[in-house]
C-alpha cells in the first residue's frame, strides 16, 4: 500500500476539534446573550448545540478524566442556563467554559 498524497498536518486532531468547538461555543454564547432578536438567538443556540456535540465526540478521544469532568460541567450548566437564564447560571457557565479552555 502506498502513502496517500497530501499534507497530514492539515488533518484536524481530536484535540484541535475539541478546542475549536469550545471556542465556537464560547463566542456563540456571548453573541446569544447580547442579541435580542429571536431568530438570531435561535441560530446561536443551534451553533452552541452543534459545538457541544463536536466537543462530546472528541472529548472521549483526547481529554484526561479531569478535563472530561469539566466538559460534563459545561454541558450541565448549559442546560441549567437554558432553563433559567439568570446572572448566576450565566456566570457559572462562563466560568466553566473558561476553566475548560485553560485546561486544554
C-alpha positions in Angstrom: 0.0 0.0 0.0 1.3 3.4 -0.9 1.1 6.6 1.1 -1.9 8.8 0.4 -0.7 12.1 -1.1 -1.4 15.1 1.0 -0.3 17.1 4.0 -1.2 15.3 7.2 -0.8 18.5 9.2 -4.0 19.8 7.7 -6.0 16.9 9.2 -7.6 18.1 12.4 -6.8 16.1 15.5 -9.4 15.3 18.2 -7.8 17.9 20.4 -8.0 20.6 17.7 -11.6 19.8 17.0 -12.3 20.0 20.7 -10.6 23.4 21.1 -12.4 24.7 18.0 -15.7 23.5 19.5 -15.0 25.2 22.8 -14.1 28.5 21.1 -17.1 28.4 18.9 -19.4 27.6 21.8 -17.9 30.5 23.8 -18.2 33.0 21.0 -21.8 31.9 20.2 -22.8 32.0 23.8 -21.7 35.6 24.2 -23.5 36.6 20.9 -26.6 34.7 22.1 -26.6 36.7 25.4 -26.1 40.0 23.6 -28.7 39.7 20.9 -32.4 40.5 21.4 -33.7 39.2 18.0 -35.4 35.8 18.5 -34.3 34.4 15.1 -30.6 35.3 15.8 -30.9 33.7 19.3 -32.2 30.5 17.7 -29.3 30.4 15.3 -26.7 31.0 18.0 -28.4 28.3 20.1 -28.1 25.9 17.2 -24.4 26.7 16.8 -23.9 26.1 20.5 -25.7 22.8 20.4 -23.6 21.6 17.4 -20.4 22.8 19.1 -21.3 20.8 22.2 -21.9 17.8 20.0 -18.4 18.1 18.5 -16.9 18.6 22.0 -18.6 15.5 23.3 -17.5 13.3 20.4 -13.9 14.4 20.5 -13.6 14.7 24.3 -13.7 11.0 24.8 -10.7 10.6 22.4 -8.4 13.4 23.7 -9.2 14.6 27.2 -8.0 13.4 30.6 -10.6 12.3 33.1 -10.4 15.7 34.8 -10.9 17.6 31.5 -13.8 15.3 30.7 -15.4 16.2 34.1 -15.0 19.9 33.2 -16.6 19.2 29.8 -19.5 17.5 31.6 -19.9 20.5 33.8 -20.2 22.8 30.8 -22.9 20.6 29.4 -24.8 20.5 32.7 -24.5 24.3 33.2 -25.6 25.0 29.6 -28.8 23.0 30.2 -29.3 24.9 33.5 -28.8 28.2 31.7 -31.3 27.4 29.1 -33.9 26.5 31.7 -33.2 29.6 33.8 -31.0 32.3 32.0 -30.2 34.3 35.1 -27.0 36.0 36.3 -25.9 33.0 38.4 -26.3 30.4 35.7 -24.6 32.8 33.2 -21.6 33.3 35.4 -21.3 29.6 36.2 -21.3 28.6 32.6 -18.8 31.3 31.7 -16.5 30.2 34.5 -16.7 26.5 33.4 -16.0 27.3 29.8 -13.0 29.4 30.8 -11.7 26.7 33.1 -12.1 24.1 30.3 -10.3 26.4 27.8 -7.4 26.8 30.2 -7.2 23.1 30.9 -6.9 22.0 27.2 
